[in-house]
């Protein structure tokens, strides 16, 4: 199984965001270009994604929609379980969903949850990793208990 973790593309600055609802912060123009590059990369490398899961944050939803457009057939759904305030807890509580029968799964979410999750499943807490906006983290399941970090790409 492949697990592709994507940190949403560049969004409006949190400090300057007029609407106080952080979940409504949209992508910037640069973020839209970044999301399209991410989608193109994933579409070429993984043309048969089984599912795309995104948080309810607009910036994650929109990044995920660009990825979905490059896929012929895939399940697409949103979940509050990986919203920014959920952190790694949201990932860990849904670990069984991640480990379903899918061959390739894309999750579009937020920091620090992504890096904490990678640290947890790949390095048992010993990996120092920070995932920037517009970053793609590629993981592959080696066996029942081990995941391997296969790639890390910034866009």
C-alpha positions as semicolon CSV with decimal commas, in nm:
position;residue;x (nm);y (nm);z (nm)
1;X;0,000;0,000;0,000
2;X;0,108;0,356;-0,072
3;X;0,014;0,649;0,147
4;X;0,066;0,994;-0,001
5;X;0,045;1,272;0,258
6;X;0,008;1,622;0,119
7;X;0,031;1,941;0,316
8;X;-0,214;2,183;0,159
9;X;-0,077;2,443;-0,079
10;X;-0,001;2,800;0,028
11;X;-0,302;2,974;0,181
12;X;-0,381;3,330;0,286
13;X;-0,175;3,446;0,584
14;X;-0,343;3,344;0,911
15;X;-0,252;3,672;1,084
16;X;-0,401;3,885;0,806
17;X;-0,709;3,671;0,749
18;X;-1,012;3,897;0,810
19;X;-1,263;3,617;0,862
20;X;-1,175;3,462;1,197
21;X;-1,285;3,116;1,083
22;X;-0,952;2,952;1,003
23;X;-1,125;2,670;0,812
24;X;-1,234;2,924;0,548
25;X;-0,882;3,049;0,463
26;X;-0,843;3,005;0,085
27;X;-0,540;2,929;-0,129
28;X;-0,340;3,222;-0,261
29;X;-0,266;3,258;-0,634
30;X;0,071;3,098;-0,564
31;X;-0,109;2,824;-0,370
32;X;-0,335;2,747;-0,668
33;X;-0,030;2,711;-0,895
34;X;0,135;2,495;-0,628
35;X;-0,176;2,274;-0,597
36;X;-0,182;2,224;-0,974
37;X;0,185;2,119;-0,974
38;X;0,117;1,875;-0,690
39;X;-0,179;1,733;-0,879
40;X;0,025;1,691;-1,196
41;X;0,305;1,515;-1,006
42;X;0,070;1,275;-0,827
43;X;-0,132;1,217;-1,145
44;X;0,179;1,112;-1,339
45;X;0,338;0,904;-1,065
46;X;0,018;0,756;-0,920
47;X;-0,249;0,756;-1,194
48;X;-0,475;0,511;-1,008
49;X;-0,530;0,664;-0,665
50;X;-0,805;0,475;-0,484
51;X;-0,912;0,751;-0,247
52;X;-0,842;1,110;-0,153
53;X;-0,922;1,229;0,197
54;X;-0,903;1,595;0,301
55;X;-0,975;1,797;0,610
56;X;-1,269;2,039;0,608
57;X;-1,035;2,339;0,578
58;X;-1,097;2,514;0,245
59;X;-0,724;2,521;0,164
60;X;-0,700;2,141;0,205
61;X;-1,028;2,078;0,017
62;X;-0,917;2,290;-0,277
63;X;-0,572;2,128;-0,291
64;X;-0,742;1,786;-0,286
65;X;-0,984;1,886;-0,565
66;X;-0,694;1,966;-0,798
67;X;-0,547;1,624;-0,722
68;X;-0,883;1,454;-0,783
69;X;-0,916;1,621;-1,126
70;X;-0,604;1,432;-1,241
71;X;-0,746;1,093;-1,140
72;X;-0,972;0,885;-1,362
73;X;-1,164;0,721;-1,078
74;X;-1,122;0,766;-0,707
75;X;-1,326;0,808;-0,394
76;X;-1,310;1,161;-0,255
77;X;-1,426;1,256;0,090
78;X;-1,381;1,516;0,359
79;X;-1,345;1,453;0,729
80;X;-1,317;1,676;1,036
81;X;-1,094;1,408;1,193
82;X;-0,785;1,559;1,026
83;X;-0,874;1,927;1,069
84;X;-0,589;2,148;1,196
85;X;-0,700;2,136;1,559
86;X;-0,711;1,755;1,564
87;X;-0,337;1,701;1,527
88;X;-0,190;1,351;1,520
89;X;-0,482;1,223;1,729
90;X;-0,708;1,250;1,423
91;X;-0,468;1,043;1,214
92;X;-0,419;0,778;1,479
93;X;-0,790;0,742;1,553
94;X;-0,850;0,675;1,183
95;X;-0,552;0,447;1,125
96;X;-0,783;0,155;1,036
97;X;-0,941;0,359;0,753
98;X;-0,593;0,434;0,626
99;X;-0,514;0,064;0,628
100;X;-0,822;-0,050;0,432
101;X;-0,800;-0,237;0,103
102;X;-0,679;0,065;-0,091
103;X;-0,352;0,039;-0,281
104;X;-0,290;0,413;-0,304
105;X;-0,440;0,670;-0,068
106;X;-0,385;1,047;-0,069
107;X;-0,447;1,248;0,247
108;X;-0,444;1,628;0,231
109;X;-0,396;1,775;0,576
110;X;-0,194;2,007;0,799
111;X;0,119;2,049;1,006
112;X;0,231;1,945;1,258
113;X;0,004;1,639;1,227
114;X;0,164;1,514;0,904
115;X;0,522;1,519;1,031
116;X;0,416;1,373;1,368
117;X;0,229;1,091;1,192
118;X;0,526;1,011;0,966
119;X;0,755;1,017;1,267
120;X;0,521;0,780;1,450
121;X;0,465;0,519;1,178
122;X;0,810;0,527;1,012
123;X;1,057;0,600;1,287
124;X;0,882;0,528;1,615
125;X;0,927;0,892;1,712
126;X;1,296;0,932;1,620
127;X;1,267;1,123;1,289
128;X;1,300;1,502;1,287
129;X;1,079;1,618;1,002
130;X;0,901;1,940;0,911
131;X;0,663;1,941;0,617
132;X;0,629;2,275;0,434
133;X;0,315;2,398;0,257
134;X;0,281;2,222;-0,076
135;X;0,492;1,922;0,028
136;X;0,420;1,564;-0,077
137;X;0,535;1,282;0,153
138;X;0,533;0,936;-0,005
139;X;0,514;0,631;0,220
140;X;0,500;0,263;0,135
141;X;0,398;-0,019;0,360
142;X;0,683;-0,266;0,391
143;X;0,496;-0,519;0,604
144;X;0,223;-0,526;0,866
145;X;0,422;-0,322;1,118
146;X;0,655;-0,108;0,906
147;X;0,619;0,189;0,675
148;X;0,905;0,327;0,467
149;X;0,952;0,692;0,368
150;X;0,991;0,671;-0,012
151;X;0,990;1,035;-0,109
152;X;0,961;1,394;0,005
153;X;0,896;1,662;-0,257
154;X;0,831;2,035;-0,220
155;X;0,636;2,226;-0,481
